[in-house]
Amino acid sequence: MPAEPRTADEPARRAEESARRAVVAVWRIEAARIVATLTRYTGDFALAEDLAQEALADALDQWPTQGVPRSGAAWLTQVAKRKAIDAWRRQERFAARVAAMGLELEQQQDAATDAVPWDPDEIDDDVLRLMFVACHPVLSPQARVALTLRVVGGLETTELARLFLVPVSTIQQRIVRAKQALADAGVPFEAPPRAERRQRLGAVLGVLYLIFTEGHAATAGEDWMRPDLCREAIRLTRILAALQPEEPEVHGLLALMELTAARFPARLDEHGEPVLLADQDRRRWDRGAIRRGTAALARAEAFGRGLGPYGLQAAIALAHADAPSLDATDWPRIVDAYEALERIAPSPVVTLNRAVAVAMADGPQAALAIVDALAGERSLATGHLLPSVRGELLARLGRAEEASEAFALAAERSANARERAVLLAKAAAGR
């Protein structure tokens, strides 16, 4: 059968598709730099993001016919700045702004397709400020996550809605409210004073950790894992590690992510079903990620201040990575790390994880006593983790009926379809 002749608009369609891919690539890589530069330029975080989006629309319209510029990020930034000037002119503030910005504008090239000189140090400082703004304490944890992925990660609202399994309108409202909260609080575009910096850095790290954790074990939906979220969290943490090389916990968090993500290739079987740690083919673990994680952990330890919460969790992940099998794992080393973690960052979840390690090091009976002592913890009362771990310990002790009841309760509490299926299978096996 002869091929159908090309339509007259086929070259135009291809050019449009090529330009669209170029825009997406530039935005994903350079979003933080562009928005940060525009925020410094305009002094208005919300306006900067709007201007960047308008410049993106112009790129989609112009690049198919004019060609993709040599520096897409510079083109988008320049166009957005001109839009800001137009807005100020319309608002009769043009003269005042030009007085402040005139010298900078004169130094820039008129041809948008030419590369504009880029100051990496200055831009990097802006990206760091942008991270601190997106994770400001006036915002709720949900808003911080959404805004970080939106303005630092460059994800579109449709992507965010897909990642968090909520309608696009929900994400849009969350981001709008976050921007309004920042505006109402008069949050400046700046890193916090040195005295507050480490405390505020904790909020940034906390957001990145939340993003990764949701990707590692999705709380809801049909998928057990969300690798796309994990990749985004790792990418942003690498940026932060480059911007804050003197902070050991940044390297600790990066190490934790890399070492945990190294196991991803073995966490699902060929049918997409979950494979638990005990059953994973360790030959499939990503050795490159393990090397990167090991190096990041070494950088965190090199400061000589002792490991923080993320660094200790990375040390636990490294103990797993070093072991050729589950039985050959240095469980006493992991128990020690969890005990250290409980001292500096106590939480019921940390204690529950220590119980799992104790079960491997000293037997299920010793671990069951720890788990049963957590029965009154409110933070674990409605989740699936406590009954799931308890079920495992009871099964190892030969208390099959009790184990089945615990697994059934855990399945009832789980909002993740794949995880619920695993728990129900364990409950059925004990009956």
C-alpha positions in Angstrom: 0.0 0.0 0.0 1.7 3.3 -1.1 2.4 5.8 1.6 0.1 8.8 1.9 1.5 12.0 0.5 2.7 14.5 2.9 0.4 17.4 3.6 1.5 20.9 2.9 1.6 21.7 6.6 3.7 18.7 7.6 7.0 20.8 7.8 5.2 23.4 9.9 3.8 20.7 12.2 7.3 19.2 12.7 8.8 22.6 13.3 6.1 23.3 15.9 6.7 20.0 17.6 10.5 20.5 17.6 10.1 24.0 19.1 7.7 22.6 21.7 10.2 20.0 22.8 12.9 22.7 23.0 10.8 24.9 25.1 10.0 22.1 27.5 13.6 21.1 27.8 14.8 24.7 28.4 12.1 25.3 31.0 12.7 22.0 32.9 16.4 22.8 33.1 16.4 26.6 33.6 13.1 27.3 35.3 14.6 28.2 38.6 17.2 30.4 37.1 14.7 32.3 35.0 12.1 32.8 37.7 14.8 33.8 40.2 16.3 36.3 37.9 13.0 37.8 37.1 12.1 38.0 40.8 15.2 39.9 41.6 14.5 42.1 38.6 10.9 42.9 39.4 10.9 42.6 43.1 7.7 40.6 42.8 7.7 36.8 43.0 4.2 36.2 41.7 4.7 38.7 38.8 8.0 37.0 37.9 6.4 33.6 37.5 3.6 35.1 35.4 6.0 36.9 33.2 8.0 33.7 32.7 4.8 31.9 31.6 4.0 34.6 29.1 7.5 34.3 27.7 7.0 30.6 27.3 3.8 31.2 25.3 5.8 33.6 23.0 8.5 30.9 22.6 5.9 28.4 21.5 4.5 30.9 19.0 7.8 32.3 17.6 10.4 29.5 17.7 8.8 27.3 15.1 9.2 30.1 12.5 12.2 32.0 13.8 14.2 29.1 15.0 15.3 28.0 18.4 17.8 30.5 19.9 21.3 29.6 20.9 20.4 30.4 24.5 16.8 29.6 25.2 17.0 30.7 28.8 18.4 34.1 27.9 15.8 34.5 25.3 13.0 33.7 27.7 14.5 36.0 30.4 14.9 38.9 28.0 11.4 38.6 26.6 9.9 38.4 30.1 11.9 41.5 31.2 10.5 43.4 28.2 7.0 42.4 29.2 7.7 43.7 32.7 8.7 47.0 31.2 5.5 47.1 29.1 3.5 46.4 32.3 5.3 49.2 34.2 4.7 51.6 31.3 1.0 50.8 31.4 0.9 51.3 35.1 2.7 54.7 34.8 5.7 53.4 36.7 7.9 53.1 33.7 10.1 56.2 34.4 10.9 55.2 37.9 11.8 51.6 37.0 13.9 52.6 34.0 16.0 54.9 36.2 17.0 51.9 38.2 17.2 49.4 35.4 18.5 51.4 32.4 22.1 50.5 32.7 21.4 46.8 32.7 19.0 47.1 29.7 21.6 49.0 27.7 24.2 46.3 28.2 21.9 43.5 26.9 21.7 42.6 23.2 18.7 43.5 21.3 18.7 40.3 19.2 16.8 37.7 21.3 18.3 34.8 19.4 21.8 35.7 20.6 23.2 34.4 23.8 23.1 36.8 26.7 26.1 36.8 29.1 25.2 34.7 32.1 26.7 35.2 35.6 26.6 31.7 37.2 27.5 32.9 40.6 24.8 35.5 40.7 22.2 33.2 39.2 23.1 30.5 41.7 22.5 32.9 44.5 19.1 33.7 43.0 18.2 30.0 42.8 19.0 29.6 46.5 16.9 32.6 47.4 14.1 31.1 45.3 14.3 27.9 47.3 14.0 29.7 50.6 11.1 31.8 49.3 9.2 28.7 48.1 9.8 27.0 51.5 9.0 30.0 53.6 7.5 29.2 57.1 4.3 31.2 56.4 3.3 28.4 53.9 1.8 25.1 54.8 3.9 22.0 54.1 1.6 21.1 51.1 2.0 24.6 49.7 5.8 24.5 50.1 6.0 21.2 48.1 3.7 22.4 45.3 5.4 25.8 45.0 8.9 24.2 45.1 8.1 21.8 42.3 6.3 24.6 40.4 8.9 27.4 40.5 12.1 25.6 41.3 11.4 22.3 39.6 9.7 23.9 36.6 6.7 21.4 36.6 3.5 22.5 35.0 0.2 22.4 37.0 -1.0 19.5 34.9 2.1 17.5 35.9 1.7 18.4 39.5 -1.9 17.3 39.5 -0.9 14.0 37.9 1.9 13.5 40.5 -0.4 14.2 43.5 -3.5 12.6 42.1 -5.6 15.7 42.5 -7.6 17.9 40.0 -5.6 20.6 38.2 -7.9 23.2 39.8 -6.7 22.0 43.3 -3.1 22.5 42.4 -3.8 25.9 40.8 -5.6 27.1 43.9 -2.9 25.8 46.1 -0.2 27.7 44.2 -2.3 30.9 44.0 -3.0 30.8 47.7 0.7 30.2 48.4 1.7 33.2 46.3 -0.9 35.3 48.0 0.3 34.3 51.4 3.9 35.3 50.4 2.6 38.6 49.1 0.5 39.3 52.2 3.4 38.5 54.5 5.7 40.8 52.5 8.3 38.0 52.1 11.4 39.5 50.5 13.3 37.8 47.7 16.3 37.0 49.8 18.0 34.2 51.8 17.3 34.6 55.5 19.9 36.2 57.8 22.8 34.0 58.7 21.4 33.5 62.2 18.2 32.0 60.7 19.7 30.3 57.7 20.3 26.9 59.1 16.9 26.8 60.6 15.3 27.8 57.4 17.5 25.4 55.4 15.8 22.7 57.5 12.5 23.6 55.9 14.0 23.4 52.4 15.5 20.0 53.1 12.2 18.9 54.7 10.3 19.7 51.5 12.7 17.8 49.3 12.6 14.9 51.7 8.8 14.9 51.6 8.8 14.9 47.8 11.2 12.0 47.6 9.4 10.0 50.3 6.1 10.3 48.4 7.8 9.0 45.3 9.5 6.1 47.2 6.2 4.9 48.8 3.1 6.5 47.3 0.5 7.2 50.0 -2.4 6.7 47.6 -3.2 5.6 44.0 -2.6 2.6 41.9 1.2 2.8 41.8 3.4 1.6 44.6 6.3 3.9 43.6 6.4 7.3 41.9 9.9 7.4 40.4 9.2 10.7 38.6 8.8 12.5 42.0 12.0 10.9 43.3 14.0 12.0 40.2 12.7 15.5 40.7 13.7 15.5 44.4 17.1 14.2 43.6 17.7 16.8 40.9 16.7 19.7 43.2 18.8 18.3 46.0 21.8 18.1 43.7 21.2 21.8 42.9 21.0 22.6 46.6 24.2 20.7 47.3 26.0 22.7 44.7 24.7 26.0 46.2 25.3 25.0 49.8 28.4 22.8 49.7 29.3 23.8 53.3 26.2 22.2 54.8 26.7 18.5 55.8 23.0 17.7 56.0 22.5 18.7 52.4 25.0 16.1 51.4 23.4 13.7 53.9 20.0 14.1 52.3 21.5 13.6 48.8 23.3 10.5 49.9 20.0 9.1 51.4 18.2 9.7 48.1 20.8 8.2 45.9 21.3 5.1 48.1 17.6 4.6 48.4 16.9 5.1 44.7 19.6 2.6 43.9 17.2 -0.2 44.8 14.4 1.1 42.5 15.3 -1.2 39.6 14.6 -4.3 41.8 11.6 -3.0 43.7 9.1 -4.1 40.9 8.9 -7.3 39.1 8.2 -7.7 35.3 4.5 -7.3 36.0 4.9 -4.1 38.0 4.2 -5.9 41.3 6.1 -4.9 44.4 9.2 -6.8 45.4 10.1 -6.5 49.1 13.7 -6.0 50.2 14.1 -9.7 51.3 13.2 -10.9 47.8 15.0 -8.3 45.7 17.7 -9.3 43.2 20.5 -7.2 44.4 22.4 -7.6 41.2 19.8 -5.2 39.7 20.6 -2.4 42.2 22.1 0.7 40.5 25.8 0.6 41.3 26.3 4.1 39.9 23.7 5.5 42.4 25.4 3.6 45.2 28.7 5.2 44.3 27.2 8.7 44.2 25.4 8.1 47.5 28.6 6.8 49.1 30.5 9.8 48.0 27.9 12.2 49.2 27.8 10.5 52.6 31.6 10.8 52.8 31.3 14.5 52.1 28.8 14.8 55.0 31.1 12.9 57.3 34.2 14.9 56.3 32.9 18.0 58.2 33.6 16.1 61.5 30.4 17.4 63.1 28.7 14.0 63.4 25.8 13.0 61.1 22.4 14.6 61.3 19.1 12.9 60.8 19.4 12.6 57.0 23.0 11.5 57.2 22.2 8.8 59.7 19.4 7.5 57.5 21.9 7.5 54.6 24.3 5.4 56.7 21.5 2.9 57.2 20.8 2.8 53.5 24.5 2.3 52.9 24.6 -0.7 55.3 21.9 -2.3 53.0 23.8 -1.4 49.9 27.0 -2.9 51.3 25.3 -6.3 52.1 25.3 -9.1 49.5 22.0 -10.5 51.0 19.4 -9.8 53.7 20.9 -12.3 56.1 24.5 -10.9 55.5 23.4 -7.4 56.4 25.1 -5.8 59.4 21.9 -5.4 61.4 23.7 -4.4 64.7 25.2 -1.5 62.8 21.7 -0.5 61.6 20.3 -0.8 65.1 23.0 1.5 66.4 22.2 4.0 63.7 18.5 4.0 64.5 19.3 4.5 68.2 21.4 7.5 67.3 18.6 8.8 65.1 16.1 8.4 68.0 18.4 10.5 70.2 18.6 13.5 67.8 15.3 13.2 65.9 12.9 11.0 67.9 9.7 9.9 66.4 7.4 6.8 66.5 8.3 6.0 62.9 12.0 5.9 63.7 11.3 3.7 66.7 9.2 1.4 64.5 12.0 1.1 62.0 14.4 0.4 64.8 12.1 -2.5 65.8 12.4 -4.0 62.3 16.2 -3.9 62.6 16.1 -5.4 66.1 14.0 -8.2 64.8 16.7 -9.1 62.3 19.5 -8.6 64.9 18.0 -10.1 68.0 14.9 -11.9 66.9 11.1 -11.1 66.6 10.2 -11.4 70.2 12.5 -8.5 71.3 11.1 -6.4 68.4 7.5 -7.2 69.3 7.9 -5.6 72.7 9.1 -2.4 71.0 6.2 -2.4 68.6 3.5 -3.1 71.2 4.8 -0.2 73.3 3.9 2.0 70.3 0.3 1.0 70.4 -0.8 4.2 72.0 1.0 6.6 69.6 -1.6 8.8 67.9 0.6 9.4 64.8 0.5 5.7 64.1 -3.1 5.0 65.2 -4.8 5.4 61.8 -1.9 4.3 59.5 -0.9 0.9 58.1 2.7 0.8 59.3 2.2 -0.4 62.8 -0.1 -3.3 62.1 2.0 -4.2 59.1 5.2 -4.5 61.1 3.3 -6.3 63.9 2.0 -8.8 61.4 5.5 -9.6 60.1 6.7 -10.2 63.7 3.8 -12.3 64.7 4.2 -14.4 61.5 7.8 -15.0 62.3 6.8 -16.1 65.8 4.3 -18.7 64.4 1.3 -16.8 65.6 -0.4 -17.1 62.2 -4.0 -16.1 63.1 -2.9 -13.0 64.9 -0.6 -12.1 62.1 -3.4 -12.5 59.6 -5.6 -10.1 61.6 -2.8 -7.5 61.8 -2.2 -7.7 58.0 -5.9 -7.4 57.4 -6.0 -4.2 59.5 -3.0 -2.8 57.7 -4.6 -3.5 54.4 -7.8 -1.7 55.5 -5.8 1.3 56.5 -3.6 1.5 53.4 -4.7 3.9 50.6 -2.3 2.5 48.1 -3.7 -0.2 45.9 -0.5 -2.1 45.3 0.5 -2.1 48.9 -3.1 -3.1 49.9 -2.9 -6.1 47.6 0.4 -7.3 49.2 -1.0 -7.0 52.7 -4.2 -8.8 51.8 -2.2 -11.6 50.3 -0.2 -11.9 53.5 -3.5 -11.9 55.5 -4.9 -14.7 53.4 -1.7 -16.8 53.7 -2.0 -16.8 57.5 -5.6 -18.1 57.6 
